[in-house]
Amino acid sequence: MVSTPNLFENLAQAEEWIAKAATDGAELVSLPEYFCLMGDRDTDKWAIKENVDQDGRIQTFLSEQASRHGIWLAGGSMPVSADGDERVFNTTLVYGPDGRRQARYDKIHLFKFEREKESYDESRAIRPGHTAENFSIGSVRVGLSICYDLRFPELFRALDRPDVILIPSAFTYTTGRAHWEILLRARAIENQCYVVAAAQGGTHRNGRRTWGHTMLIDPWGEIIDILDEGPGVVGGTIDLSRVRSVRGMLPALQHRVM
């Protein structure tokens, strides 16, 4: 996606691409980080934050989309209220085909980058989470992470051998061009699992340019499908026999001693 500062435009865009993915046969759909809002300022997300214990427009949208299409839907990320803090959690919520929430993950690592005229510090508006999270679709174990988490391999080790890792992101153009594909393929190779990386990709109304290159990577580190920039759908088949084959052929996970 190339999300805007308008929540309703973003939900309409997400609805279109969710429907396209479901029509193409997807059973699991992941949206990018901040699919619901790319504001003019970091604090704009505060205005649309929701409490996960109450109904909210974004949560209702995700629930309805999952049940309408009979899919598992990982909602990229959205701002969730943090008790006693004006900041918000940057949170992935996952809904099952029945429309019920099945998992929650609060982004742990908060991005900071400064170079020349570029400056980012997520900690000004976001409160970090603390716990690694995963969920299961039948026998398929799915690990959750968000964007900057990609740079911290210990998080993915804590997921305990997932078959699939979701990494919804809004990588900057600068850092994405340098490191995005390298890091994604490394996480797939070292965990011997699929990586699904749904990304913001394009120039947003706030002037920020995101790297895009949404992709699906297999357990050998091979790119199955990729979309360089702009809105659209990337897809493919998660084949557990491929996971077992790679792990059996090269049992690196069994050789871990630390």
N, C-alpha and C positions, 0 to 999 in steps of 0.2 A: 504494500500500500504506500501511498504518499499522503499521509493524513494532514488535516488542516486544523485551524483553531476552532472549527465549528463541529460540535459533537454530533449534530444531526446529519451533517454531510458525511461524516466518518462512519456512522452506523449504517447509512444507506450504501456506502461503498463496500463496507464489510459484508452486508447482506447479499450484495450482488455476487461477490467472489466466493462466499460460503456456498451459495446456491450453485455456482458453476462447479465448484469442487465436488459437492454432493452429487450433482448430475453426472459428473465424470466417474463416480463410483467411490469417492473417498469415504472411509469409515472413521478416520481421525483427521481433524482439521486444526491447524495452528495458525493464529493471527500474529502479526508482528507486535513488538513492544510499542506502547502508546498508540495502539490502533485507534483508540477513541479520541485522542487529542494530541496535536503537536502545537502547543500554544505559542504566543508571542514572547512570553516570559516563563521561566521555570515554575513560578508560583501560580500560573493560570490553572494548573491541574487541581489546585485546592478547591476551586469553585465547583468541580464536578465529582469530588470525592464521595464515596459511598461507604456505609457501614455494612459489613458482610452479614450482620445479624438482622438486617432490615432489607426490604425490597428497595431496589434502586433501578434507574432507567437502564444502566449498562448491564447490570446483573440480569434483569428481566430480559433484555435483548439476547444475551448469551444463552440463557435457559430456553427461551422460545426457539431460537435458531437450532439448538441441539435437538430438541424434541421434534420440531417440524421436519427436520431432515433425517432423524434417526441416527445421528452421528455423535461421536465424542468430539467435543469442541474445547480447545484450549484458548482462552481469551487473551493471548498475547500478554499485555499488562494493562492495568488500570489503577487509578489512585484510590486507596482504601484508607479510611480513617484510622489514626493511631491515637489511642486514648492518652490524654494528658500531653499532647504534642500537636502544635499547629502543622507540623510536617505530616506527610502521608507515607504509607507503605506503597511501594511499586509492586503490584501483586498480579500473579497469574492465577486465575480461577478456571477450573476444569469442570465441564458439565458432561454428564452421560446422556445416552439416547433417550432417557426418560425425562430429561430436563433438570435433573437434580445435580447439585454441586457435589463433585467427587474428590476434589483436591484443591488445596490452596498453597501457594508458595510466595513468600515475600522476598524480594531481591536482597541478597546479602551484601554484595560488593557494590559500592557506589562510585561511579565514574568521576574522575577528575583529570583534567588535561589543560595545559597552558602552553601555547606557542604563538608568538607574535600576536595577532589580533584574535586568535581563537582562545576562548576561556570557558571551561565548564566545571561545575562543582555540584554534583547531584545532592550532596549532603545538606545544602542550603534549603532544599525543599522536600527531601525524602529522608525517611527514617529507615535504617537498615534492618533487615530480618536477621534471623539467627539459625534457622534450622533447614537442613536439606530435606527435600520432599520428593516422593515419587508416587505413582499410582499404577494400577494394573488394568489392562484390557484383556480379560481372559488370562492366558499364560504369558502375555507380553508385558514386560516391566518397562514403564516409561518414567524417565527422570526429568525433573524440572529445573530450569535455570533461566536467567534473563541477561542478555547482552554482556555487560562488563564481567559478569561471572565467568565468561568464556576464558578469561586470562588466568583463572585459578584452578589448576587441575585437581587440587586436593578436594574441591567441592564434588567433582564428578566421581572420585574414588569413594566419597561418603555415600553415594547413591547405591553402592553395592551391586555392581554388575548389571546395569540396565540394558535392555535390548534396544531401546530408543532413547535418545536425549533430545528434548525440545529446547531450542535456544532462540526465542523471539528477541529481536534486536532493533536498535536504531543507531547503528554505528555511524560515527561521523565519516565524512568522505576521506579526511586525512588519515585517520587511524585504520579505516576499513581498507583503503587502498594498500596500506603497508602490511596489514596483519590478518585481515578477516579470513581469507581462504586458508592460510597457513594454520591458524589456530583451530579452525573448524575441522580440518582434515586430521590435525594432531589429536583432537579429542575423540574423533571416530576411531583412529588407529589405536590409540593407547587403551581405550575402553572396549575395543572390538565390537562396536555397536553402530547402529544407524544414528545419524544426526539430522534433525529437521530444523533448519534455521530460517524462519520467516522474518523478513527484514523490511524496514522502511527503506525506500530507494528512490530518491529524486530530490528536487529543490522544493522546499516547503514555503508556504506563504510568509513564514517568519524569517526567511532568508537562509535558514540552515539547509545544508545539503547533506543527505544521508547516502551511504555507500551502496545500499541495496545488495545485489548478488544473493538473493534468496536461493537456497539450495538444499537438496537432499543428498546425503553422502552415505555410502554403504560402509560396513565394518572393515573393509580393506583400505578405506580412504579414497575410494573412487567416487567421483561426482556423478550421480544418476541423472539429476535434472537441475537446471539453473535458470534464473531470470535476472539479467543484469540490473535493470532499472525499470521503474514504472510499476503500476498496479497489474496484477495478474495472478495466475495460479501455477505453482510448481508441485509436481506430484510423482508418485511412484509406489512400488510395492515393498512393504516391509516383510521380508522373508526370513522367518526364524531359522530355517535350515541354513541360510547363508551365515547367520550369526554363529550357529553351532559349528559349521564347517571351518570358519576362520579361527574360532577359539580352539578347535581340535587340531587344526593344522599347525598353529603357532600358539601353544598354551601359555602365553606370557602372563595372563591373569593368575594362573596357578603357580607361577614362579615368583610371585611377589613375596617379599620377606619383610617389608616395612609398610 
